[in-house]
Amino acid sequence: MVTLVESTRDGVAGPGEIPIQYEGLAQDLEPGDVVLLDDGRITLTVSKIDGQRVSAAVAQGGALRDRVGVHLPARRVGSRP
């Protein structure tokens, strides 16, 4: 289990957390959604959303590099002003 957290430039993620520079990530997801990281090399399934924190089970793991892409295949992302 990992937690995706919206990252700020000066924020530091804790153990088991993955900082994501994606404003509104938690609002664009629902439990059961799939999140693909690093061109689909890492696959997560959302289990719970608590405020701005997204808990997810790792379906396919691996080493995570810095600044990789985040893809939400089942969702249409919201537009932000």
Backbone as ProteinMPNN parsed JSONL, in Angstrom:
{"seq_chain_A": "MVTLVESTRDGVAGPGEIPIQYEGLAQDLEPGDVVLLDDGRITLTVSKIDGQRVSAAVAQGGALRDRVGVHLPARRVGSRP", "coords_chain_A": {"N_chain_A": [[0.854, -1.174, 0.0], [0.54, 2.203, -0.826], [0.693, 5.8, -0.516], [-0.513, 8.457, -2.324], [0.339, 11.792, -2.53], [-0.438, 15.222, -2.921], [2.054, 17.262, -4.087], [4.163, 19.9, -2.968], [6.534, 22.321, -3.982], [8.483, 22.597, -1.984], [7.843, 20.59, -0.25], [8.209, 17.461, 1.493], [8.005, 14.038, 1.053], [6.8, 11.431, 3.168], [7.667, 8.175, 4.603], [6.453, 5.556, 2.562], [4.941, 7.246, 1.032], [4.132, 8.872, -2.037], [5.042, 11.666, -3.679], [3.105, 13.734, -5.776], [2.964, 15.92, -8.435], [0.311, 17.168, -9.198], [-2.304, 18.968, -9.365], [-5.336, 18.685, -7.738], [-5.582, 15.937, -7.805], [-6.789, 14.072, -5.986], [-9.465, 14.785, -6.26], [-10.027, 13.994, -8.82], [-10.095, 11.263, -8.783], [-11.522, 8.048, -7.876], [-12.333, 5.404, -5.532], [-11.159, 2.257, -6.666], [-10.29, 3.091, -9.133], [-7.648, 3.039, -11.571], [-4.234, 3.921, -11.494], [-1.579, 4.824, -13.453], [1.892, 4.87, -13.449], [4.964, 6.193, -14.699], [4.851, 5.599, -17.58], [3.151, 3.377, -17.418], [4.62, 1.391, -16.229], [4.441, 1.048, -13.527], [1.681, 0.11, -11.675], [-1.157, 1.145, -9.97], [-3.949, 0.68, -7.769], [-6.618, 2.503, -6.681], [-7.647, 2.636, -3.352], [-8.683, 4.124, -1.228], [-9.719, 7.451, -0.464], [-8.754, 10.247, 1.269], [-9.291, 13.312, 2.053], [-6.748, 15.151, 0.667], [-5.175, 13.009, 0.274], [-4.393, 9.982, -1.289], [-4.89, 6.659, -1.019], [-3.467, 3.678, -2.208], [-3.309, 0.4, -3.644], [-0.559, -1.541, -4.686], [-0.47, -2.888, -7.756], [1.247, -3.608, -9.783], [4.539, -3.389, -9.28], [7.712, -1.643, -8.93], [10.885, 0.033, -9.41], [10.733, 3.443, -8.781], [11.241, 6.303, -10.579], [12.323, 9.791, -10.474], [10.163, 12.475, -11.468], [8.284, 11.241, -13.277], [5.615, 10.356, -15.541], [2.068, 10.593, -14.839], [-0.794, 8.762, -15.274], [-4.261, 8.531, -15.759], [-6.213, 6.241, -16.724], [-9.002, 5.626, -16.698], [-10.407, 7.896, -16.204], [-11.705, 11.152, -16.842], [-9.975, 14.001, -16.617], [-10.376, 16.833, -14.474], [-10.771, 20.306, -15.337], [-8.725, 22.954, -14.346], [-8.676, 26.284, -13.105]], "CA_chain_A": [[0.0, 0.0, 0.0], [1.242, 3.478, -0.881], [-0.169, 6.972, -0.461], [-0.179, 9.533, -3.239], [0.055, 13.084, -1.906], [-0.121, 16.375, -3.755], [3.363, 17.768, -3.703], [4.556, 21.294, -3.149], [7.956, 22.347, -4.36], [9.349, 22.445, -0.813], [7.347, 19.502, 0.587], [8.955, 16.209, 1.489], [7.12, 12.902, 1.308], [7.212, 10.531, 4.231], [7.748, 6.762, 4.217], [5.244, 5.013, 1.953], [4.228, 8.285, 0.298], [4.666, 9.27, -3.335], [4.588, 13.03, -3.983], [2.648, 13.893, -7.148], [2.678, 17.308, -8.803], [-0.943, 17.071, -9.943], [-3.301, 19.689, -8.592], [-6.678, 18.109, -7.821], [-5.509, 14.488, -8.011], [-7.792, 13.381, -5.169], [-10.798, 15.088, -6.778], [-10.186, 13.323, -10.11], [-10.062, 9.812, -8.588], [-12.493, 7.357, -7.021], [-11.863, 4.059, -5.212], [-11.259, 1.308, -7.774], [-9.602, 3.623, -10.306], [-6.266, 2.631, -11.802], [-3.276, 4.987, -11.737], [-0.361, 4.308, -14.072], [3.062, 5.732, -13.284], [6.13, 5.872, -15.52], [4.407, 4.926, -18.816], [2.479, 2.121, -17.103], [5.516, 0.407, -15.604], [3.936, 0.846, -12.168], [0.224, 0.177, -11.697], [-1.766, 1.265, -8.651], [-5.413, 0.682, -7.727], [-7.05, 3.373, -5.586], [-8.476, 1.954, -2.358], [-9.341, 5.073, -0.33], [-9.347, 8.856, -0.611], [-8.966, 10.958, 2.522], [-8.844, 14.681, 1.792], [-5.825, 15.229, -0.466], [-4.341, 11.8, 0.307], [-4.98, 8.868, -2.035], [-4.285, 5.37, -0.685], [-3.577, 2.774, -3.351], [-2.6, -0.877, -3.606], [0.366, -1.707, -5.802], [-0.793, -4.058, -8.561], [2.511, -3.935, -10.457], [5.518, -2.498, -8.685], [9.013, -1.454, -9.543], [11.623, 1.21, -8.949], [10.099, 4.664, -9.248], [12.184, 7.391, -10.835], [11.807, 11.146, -10.319], [9.533, 13.185, -12.584], [7.652, 10.348, -14.253], [4.25, 10.716, -15.855], [0.941, 10.005, -14.122], [-1.883, 8.588, -16.227], [-5.505, 8.024, -15.185], [-6.886, 5.751, -17.927], [-10.454, 5.495, -16.601], [-10.982, 9.166, -15.769], [-11.516, 12.406, -17.557], [-9.479, 14.901, -15.587], [-11.052, 18.12, -14.392], [-9.973, 21.47, -15.717], [-8.46, 23.852, -13.227], [-8.408, 27.657, -13.588]], "C_chain_A": [[0.899, 1.237, 0.0], [0.212, 4.594, -0.796], [0.352, 8.005, -1.436], [-0.583, 10.836, -2.572], [0.413, 14.192, -2.883], [1.134, 17.019, -3.207], [3.43, 19.274, -3.867], [6.047, 21.291, -3.419], [8.885, 22.131, -3.163], [8.921, 21.298, 0.101], [8.188, 18.244, 0.44], [7.972, 15.091, 1.83], [7.691, 12.036, 2.417], [7.318, 9.105, 3.725], [6.41, 6.258, 3.67], [4.428, 6.026, 1.176], [4.933, 8.582, -1.022], [4.15, 10.667, -3.62], [4.256, 13.145, -5.472], [2.368, 15.375, -7.4], [1.492, 17.305, -9.758], [-2.009, 17.72, -9.09], [-4.68, 19.069, -8.812], [-6.694, 16.608, -8.046], [-6.625, 13.766, -7.259], [-9.215, 13.629, -5.679], [-11.074, 14.357, -8.094], [-10.233, 11.801, -9.992], [-11.214, 9.33, -7.724], [-11.909, 6.0, -6.66], [-12.14, 3.101, -6.371], [-10.572, 1.785, -9.037], [-8.163, 3.12, -10.363], [-5.431, 3.874, -12.072], [-2.018, 4.342, -12.303], [0.748, 5.337, -13.9], [4.162, 5.258, -14.226], [5.748, 5.03, -16.743], [3.806, 3.546, -18.554], [3.368, 1.06, -16.497], [5.085, 0.072, -14.179], [2.434, 1.074, -12.206], [-0.304, 0.166, -10.27], [-3.277, 1.201, -8.793], [-5.837, 1.457, -6.487], [-7.967, 2.601, -4.641], [-9.258, 2.934, -1.487], [-8.834, 6.478, -0.62], [-9.728, 9.566, 0.677], [-8.417, 12.375, 2.352], [-8.005, 14.724, 0.533], [-4.913, 14.006, -0.55], [-5.079, 10.64, -0.359], [-4.224, 7.598, -1.674], [-4.52, 4.419, -1.846], [-2.776, 1.507, -3.12], [-1.731, -0.971, -4.848], [0.022, -3.007, -6.522], [0.432, -4.55, -9.32], [3.536, -2.927, -9.976], [6.799, -2.39, -9.487], [9.689, -0.247, -8.938], [10.994, 2.446, -9.585], [11.141, 5.761, -9.378], [11.518, 8.738, -10.555], [11.164, 11.622, -11.611], [8.971, 12.282, -13.673], [6.2, 10.79, -14.462], [3.237, 9.968, -15.006], [-0.214, 9.943, -15.112], [-3.076, 7.964, -15.517], [-6.363, 7.512, -16.334], [-8.41, 5.728, -17.87], [-11.148, 6.823, -16.31], [-10.741, 10.279, -16.771], [-11.135, 13.419, -16.488], [-10.2, 16.234, -15.653], [-10.153, 19.256, -14.842], [-9.867, 22.396, -14.52], [-8.196, 25.254, -13.783], [-6.946, 28.017, -13.454]], "O_chain_A": [[1.887, 1.304, 0.731], [-0.984, 4.369, -0.979], [1.522, 8.387, -1.382], [-1.713, 10.974, -2.102], [1.425, 14.122, -3.58], [1.248, 17.282, -2.01], [2.836, 19.846, -4.781], [6.734, 20.321, -3.097], [9.958, 21.546, -3.312], [9.564, 21.054, 1.121], [8.796, 18.0, -0.602], [7.203, 15.197, 2.786], [8.906, 11.927, 2.581], [7.084, 8.848, 2.544], [5.36, 6.511, 4.26], [3.336, 5.709, 0.705], [6.161, 8.548, -1.113], [2.945, 10.851, -3.789], [5.031, 12.708, -6.323], [1.616, 16.004, -6.655], [1.654, 17.424, -10.973], [-2.558, 17.088, -8.188], [-5.134, 18.946, -9.95], [-7.722, 16.058, -8.442], [-7.328, 12.937, -7.837], [-10.077, 12.762, -5.54], [-12.232, 14.126, -8.442], [-10.396, 11.115, -11.0], [-11.799, 10.088, -6.95], [-11.071, 5.482, -7.398], [-13.212, 3.131, -6.976], [-10.292, 0.982, -9.927], [-7.55, 2.819, -9.339], [-5.862, 4.775, -12.792], [-1.458, 3.425, -11.703], [0.561, 6.523, -14.173], [4.275, 4.066, -14.513], [6.237, 3.915, -16.927], [3.939, 2.645, -19.383], [2.92, -0.064, -16.271], [5.325, -1.029, -13.684], [1.964, 2.098, -12.703], [0.048, -0.698, -9.467], [-3.829, 1.616, -9.813], [-5.456, 1.106, -5.37], [-8.943, 1.987, -5.074], [-10.367, 2.625, -1.051], [-7.672, 6.672, -0.975], [-10.873, 9.5, 1.123], [-7.215, 12.601, 2.493], [-8.481, 14.377, -0.548], [-3.985, 13.976, -1.357], [-6.232, 10.353, -0.039], [-3.041, 7.472, -1.989], [-5.617, 4.353, -2.4], [-1.717, 1.523, -2.493], [-2.123, -0.531, -5.929], [0.198, -4.094, -5.973], [0.632, -5.754, -9.482], [3.406, -1.733, -10.244], [6.941, -2.965, -10.566], [9.136, 0.417, -8.061], [10.756, 2.478, -10.793], [11.832, 6.103, -8.418], [10.297, 8.816, -10.415], [11.565, 11.225, -12.705], [9.167, 12.539, -14.861], [5.639, 11.516, -13.641], [3.497, 8.868, -14.519], [-0.571, 10.953, -15.72], [-2.931, 6.997, -14.77], [-7.167, 8.27, -16.876], [-9.054, 5.806, -18.916], [-12.372, 6.857, -16.183], [-9.714, 10.331, -17.447], [-11.903, 13.661, -15.557], [-10.583, 16.706, -16.723], [-8.929, 19.177, -14.741], [-10.831, 22.585, -13.777], [-7.557, 25.391, -14.827], [-6.548, 29.126, -13.81]]}, "name": "protein", "num_of_chains": 1, "seq": "MVTLVESTRDGVAGPGEIPIQYEGLAQDLEPGDVVLLDDGRITLTVSKIDGQRVSAAVAQGGALRDRVGVHLPARRVGSRP"}
